[in-house]
Amino acid sequence: MKLMHLADLHIGKIIYEQYLLEDQQYMLNEIVKIIKDESIDAVLISGDVYDRSVPPADAVDVLNNFLNVLIKELEIKVFIISGNHDSKERLNFGSKIFENDGLYIQTEYNGSIRKVELDERGEKVNIYMLPFIKPIEVKQYFYDEKIETYNDAMKLIMSKEEIHQDEVNILMAHQFVTGGTSQPETSDSETLNVGGVENVDSSNFDAFDYVALGHIHGPQRIGRDEVRYSGTMLKYSFSEVRHHKSVVIVNIKDKKVKFELRELTPLRDMREIKGPIEELINYDNYKDMNTDDYIRAIITNEETVYDAIGQIRSVYPNTLSLEIQNSKSIVMGKELKQIEKIKEKTELELFEDFYKFQNNVDLDEVQKEILNEIIEKSKREVE
């Protein structure tokens, strides 16, 4: 049996006012080609199907067309869970009817993880569907349990499940999963509270043969090889320019699970170019590149450049971001950082810095106390 693991499609995504629907439609068509080439039996989509809770109508059409090809034309099963970007109610609409055609959608946790048994090519697999959950959603089913963090919630959820280890079990989940002290590589396009209570440890999933994760946009393992983020099908921020986007093919044979990655090639890549503007628009330097790619241009000229964005877009029409990076901008950047640091300091801390600069010694505790009284008195008089 062969499964394909996808996640974070973010259909309807807009970056820098650029609507990516054409690029997403192209990539979904490419994914369909891989599904045909690999003779995939089922597709797992682990959340963030849409980019926002109320997707535009044309984004809904793109998903509908994609699912119609998979289910009606290719006659394969599709499993979808909701992510933090999805509206549970909207994504769940009609789900009971769709199951007759092989489309399984799960958007709610109801006190236990939904399990669907999949039987294809003489192999049996249990697909566990756990949508994005918050601790408060779990608490309503277990009033007497102490649930403060996402990891508390996940640990409790797993303790209530009876996982048969002699069977092949696959979990779909959409959470910020970490591996002990190991943090996944993140990017600017994700909505995360990294290092906070959202963390869920990968050890919670030890009973599963494969864990199809969503939420993180870079394809990667976490904790162990079989716990994986598939990543997005496209680059959704310039922090992802070095990502190699892919889909995961999960192969189950004789109750053993193996996987491989199939790299994806977009209609337009997302790239960063850097250098003097005369080099960036020199034909010899871009003749072998796709000039329709989405570009972040960093210009390093020391002198002022006339109509920089116009010159860059004459070669790269899809330039989304332009920055000037030279000695002046570096100095200015440092100065801005210093200003921001100053804004964060109290009146006492600012005077301490000034006193040390003038006298090369720190204020003692008595001086601090006197100065603090003067500051507080001044504040009261102003009020």
N, C-alpha and C positions, 0 to 999 in steps of 0.2 A: 504494500500500500504506500502511496506517495501523497504527502500533504504539502501545501505551500503555506508558509507563515508570512503574513503581511501585518502592518500596523501603521498608524499615524499617516493615513492618506491625506488628511487635512484638505479634502476637496472644497474648493472655493477660496483657497488661500490668496491673500493679497500681500505683497511685500513692496515697500517703497512706491505705493500706488499702482503697482503692476499686478494685474489680474492674471493668475497662473493657470486658468482653466484649460487653455489650449495645450499647455505643457503637460498637465495632469491627464487629459484625455489621451494624448500621445503615449504617455508612459503606461497607462492602463491597457492600451492596445498592445504595447510591447510585452506586458505581463501576460496577456492572453496568449500571445505567441509562445511564451515559455511554458505556460500551462499545457498547451497542445503538444509541444516538443517533448515534455517530460511525462506526459500522460498522467497528470495530477488527478487524484480521486476526490480531494476536498481542499478547500481554501479556508484558512483561519485568519480573520482580521481582528487584531487585538486592540480595538479602540481608537478614538479620535478619527472616526470616519470622515466627519466634516470638520471644518476649521472653526465653526461657531455654532452656537445652539440653535440659531435660526438661519439655516443655510439659504442662499439665493436659489431661485427656481432652476436656473441652468446647472447649478452644482448638483441638485437633486436628480436632474435628468442624466447627468454624467454617471452618477452611481447606479441609477436604474438601468441604464444601458449596459453597464459593466456586469451587473448581476444577472441581467436577462441573458447575456451571452453565456455566462458560466452555467446557469441553471437550465435554461431552455435549450440552448444550442449544444453545449458540451455535456449537459446532464451530469454535472458534478455537484456535490453538496458544499454549502457555504455556511460558516459559523462566524457570527459577529457579536462582539461585546461592545458596550459603550465605554468611551473614555471621558476624561474630564472636560473635553471641549464639546461633547455631544449632549443634546437634549435627550434625556432618557425617554420622555413621553413621545417625542416626535420619532425617534429612531425605532421605538417599539411598536409604532402604529402598524397594524395588520400582521404582526409577527405570527399569531396563531394560524392565520390563513396560509401564510407563506410556507409553513412547515410541511404542508402537503406536497410542496414542490422541492423540498430539500434545502430551504433557507431557514437557519436557526439564529434567532436574535435574542440576546439576553442583556437587559439593561438594569435589572434590579437584583439585589441580594435578598433572599427571602428566608434567611435562617439556616440555609444549607446551600452548597454550591450545586448548580444544575449540572447533571451528568447526562450526556447523550452517547449512546453506544453506536459505534460505527463499525460496520462489517463489510469489508471490500477485499476482493482477491484472496479470500481465505484467511485474512488477518482481521483480528478484532481489537479495537482501540476504544478506550473510554475518554471522551472529550469533556473536560470539566470547564465550565464557562463562568468565570468570575469577573463581572464588570468592575469599573472603577468604584471603590467604596471609600467612605469616610467613617471614622470611628463612631460618630453619632448614629449612622445608619445600622451599624452592627449592634450598638447598645440597646436599641429598641427590642431586639430579640433575646438579649441576655441581660436583664435588669440588674441581676445580683453580681455580675462580674465587673471587675475593675478594668476599664478601658480608657486610657488617657492618650495613647499614641496610635499611629497607624500600625506599628509593629504589634502592639497589644491586640489590636483588632484582628490582624492577620493570624497571629498565633492562636487566638481563640477560635477563629473560623476553621483553621486546619485541625484543631483538637477535636472538633465535632464531626469530622469526616472519617468514614471508614474506607480507606484506600486498600484495595486488594493488590498486594505486591506481586502476585503471580500473573497479573494482567498488565497490559500496556496502558499507562495512564498519562494523559497529556493535559496540562493546565493552560488555559488562556487567562491572562491577567493584565491589568493596566495600572501599575503603581510605580513609585520611585523605589526600585529595588537595589539594595547595596549588598556587597559581599563582605560582611564583617567590617573591617576598617577600609575596605576597598570601595571607592566611589566610582560610578560610571562616568565616562567622558560625556560632558554635557555641552550644549550650544545655546546661542542667544535666542533661538526660536522656540525654546521650551518654556512652559510656565511651571516653575519649580520652586520649592522652598528647600534648597539643597542644604543638607546638614541639620535639618530640623526634625520636627515630629512626623514628617511625611515618610521618613525612611522605613522601609520594610526589608528585613534581612532575608537573603536568599535561602538560608537554612530552613526557613518555614516550608520550602517546597521540596525537601529531600525525598519525599515519597513518590515524586513524579519522575517519569522517564524523560520527559521533555517539557519545558516551560516556555510558552510562546508569549513573550512580553511586549507590551507597548508602553509609550510615554517618553522614552529617550530617543532622540532623533539620529544618533550615530549607531550603526550596526555593531554589536559587541556582545561578548559573553559577560556574565557577572556571577562570581562565586565558583561556578563550574561550567564546562563547555555546553551542557545541555540546558542551561538557563540563559536565554538569549533575548536581547532586543533586536528585532528585525531592522529597526531604523526606518526612516522615511523613504519613499520612492524617489523623491527629489530633494535637492538642497533648498532649505527654506530660510537660510540666513548666510551672510558672508563668513560667519564663524564656522561654517560647514564646508568651506571650499576644498579642504583636503580630504573630505569624506569620500569613500567609494561606496555608493549606494548599491544595494543588492536585495534579493529576496532569498529566503531560506527554503530549501527543499528538504523535507523530513521524510526519510525512507524507513518504513517498518517492515522487517522481514524476520520470520521465525522469532517473533517477540523481542527482537533487538532493534534499537533505534539508532540510526545514523543520520547525519545531515550534511548538506553542502550548500555553498552560496553561489548564486548566479548573479553576476554583476549586471547592473542596469546602465544603459546609455541614453541620456536625455535628448530631447529635441534641441534644447539650448542649455549649455552648462552654466554654472555660476562660477566666475573667476575673478581674481584680483590681479591687476596689472600695476606696476610701479616703475617710475623713472621720470626723466625729463620729458616734457610733452612732445618735443621734436622726435624723440626716439619712439614714443608710444604710437605716434601717427605715421611713422616711417613704414612704407609698404613692405620693405624687406623683413621687418620685425613682426608683421601680422599676416603675411601672405599665406601661411600654412595653418592659420587658426580660423575658427568659426567666429566671424565678427558679429554674428547675431546673438552670441552668448550674453548672459546678464553680467554686467561688469561693475566692479568697484575700482575706480581709477584713483591712484595716489600719485600726485604730481610733485616732483622734488626740485623743480626750478627755484633758484634763489630770487630771481627777478620776477616782477609781476607778469602774469600771463594774460593776454587779452582774450576774452571769451573762451576760457578754458573748456567749459562744458560743451560749447558749440563745436570747438575743434575736435574734442574727443568723440562726440556723437556723430561727427561726419564720417568716422570710421566704425565706431561701435554704437549703433543706434539705440541699443538697449542698455546704455549706461545708467545704472540706478543710483550710484553714489559717487561723489567726487570729493577728494580731500587734498589739501595742500600740506605737504610735509617737508619742511626745510628748517634751517637753523632758527628762523624767526618763530615759526609755529611751535617748535620744540620748547623754546624759551617761554613763549606765551602759555603753553600747556603747563609748564612747571609753575608759572606764576598763578595760573588759575587754580591749580591744586593747592598752592600755598594759601590763596584766598579762601578756598573752601575749608581748609584746616582752621584758619583764623575764625571763620564763622561759627565753628563748632566749640570754640573755647569760651569759658566764662570770663567775666571782667577781671577776677582775681588771677586767673591763669595768664591772661594777656599782660597784666602788670608784672607778674613774676618773670615772664619772658623778657619784658623791657628792662626790668631791674638787673637781671643777669647780664643782658647785653651791655648795659651801661657800666656795671661794677664788677663783672666777672665773678660774682658770688651769688648764691641763692638767698632768698628771703628766709629768715629764721621763723620759728613758729609764733613768737610774740609779734613780730612784724606782720605776719599773715593775719593774725587775729585782729590786730588794730586796723589793718587795711580792709578787712572783711566788714568790720563794723562801719567804717566810713562809707563803703560801697552800699551797704544795706540802708544806712541813713539817707544817703543821696537818693536812692530809689524811692523811699517813702516820701521824701520832700517833693519829688517829681510827680508822684501820684496825687 
